[in-house]
Amino acid sequence: LTTSCQKIMEITQTNKDHIDPFGVVSLPTKRRIYCVLRSPHVDKDSREHFEIRTHKRILEIWYDSSKVDIFNLLLRSDLPPGVLCRICFI
């Protein structure tokens, strides 16, 4: 996740004249814990716990929309599997 954020920051650094990246902000890690019975018929007290952690980052990028097509720039970044990117325009 950190290398993906650095890759996006490097892409924005190539167009430094029209793009002003602020940096990476880490959000709290979301933990989901699942409790599963080890055996379906006996030993109801014997359970296993599994955990899924979701890490999130925010990149805030200011740009001049008349000079740079930021959407196509960010689509060109090849992110590894498991890393999702959501783009919000405000």
C-alpha positions in Angstrom: 0.0 0.0 0.0 2.8 2.4 0.8 4.6 1.7 -2.5 1.3 2.2 -4.4 0.9 5.6 -2.7 4.5 6.5 -3.5 3.9 5.5 -7.1 0.9 7.8 -7.4 2.9 10.6 -5.8 5.7 10.1 -8.4 3.1 10.3 -11.2 1.9 13.6 -9.8 5.4 14.9 -9.4 6.0 14.5 -13.2 3.5 17.3 -13.9 4.6 19.6 -11.1 3.7 22.8 -13.0 -0.1 22.1 -12.8 -0.4 19.6 -9.9 0.2 20.3 -6.2 0.2 17.0 -4.2 -0.1 17.4 -0.5 0.9 14.0 0.8 -0.3 10.8 2.2 -2.6 10.6 5.3 -3.0 7.3 7.1 -6.5 6.4 8.3 -7.2 4.0 11.2 -7.0 0.3 10.4 -10.3 -1.4 10.3 -10.3 -4.9 11.9 -13.0 -7.5 11.3 -12.8 -10.5 13.6 -14.7 -13.7 12.7 -15.3 -16.5 15.2 -15.7 -20.0 13.8 -16.6 -23.3 15.5 -13.8 -25.8 15.1 -16.2 -28.7 15.0 -19.9 -28.4 13.9 -21.3 -31.1 16.2 -19.3 -31.3 19.4 -17.1 -29.0 21.5 -19.0 -25.8 21.2 -16.4 -24.1 23.4 -13.6 -24.7 21.0 -13.5 -21.9 18.5 -11.1 -20.3 16.1 -10.7 -16.5 15.5 -9.8 -15.0 12.1 -9.0 -11.4 11.5 -9.1 -9.3 8.3 -7.4 -5.9 8.4 -8.2 -3.1 6.0 -5.6 -0.3 5.7 -6.7 3.0 4.1 -4.8 6.0 2.9 -5.9 9.4 1.6 -4.0 11.3 -1.1 -5.1 14.9 -1.5 -4.1 16.4 -4.9 -4.8 19.9 -6.1 -4.7 20.4 -9.8 -5.7 22.8 -12.6 -8.5 21.0 -14.5 -8.1 23.1 -17.6 -4.4 22.0 -18.1 -4.2 18.4 -16.7 -6.4 15.4 -17.2 -5.8 13.9 -13.7 -8.2 11.0 -14.2 -6.2 9.5 -17.1 -2.9 10.1 -15.2 -4.2 8.1 -12.3 -5.6 5.4 -14.4 -2.2 4.8 -16.0 -0.7 3.8 -12.6 -0.4 0.0 -12.4 -1.5 -0.9 -8.9 -0.7 -4.4 -7.5 -3.5 -6.9 -6.9 -5.4 -6.3 -3.7 -4.9 -2.5 -3.8 -8.0 -0.6 -4.7 -8.2 3.0 -5.8 -11.2 5.2 -5.4 -11.1 8.7 -7.1 -13.4 11.4 -5.7 -13.6 14.8 -7.4 -14.7 17.7 -5.2 
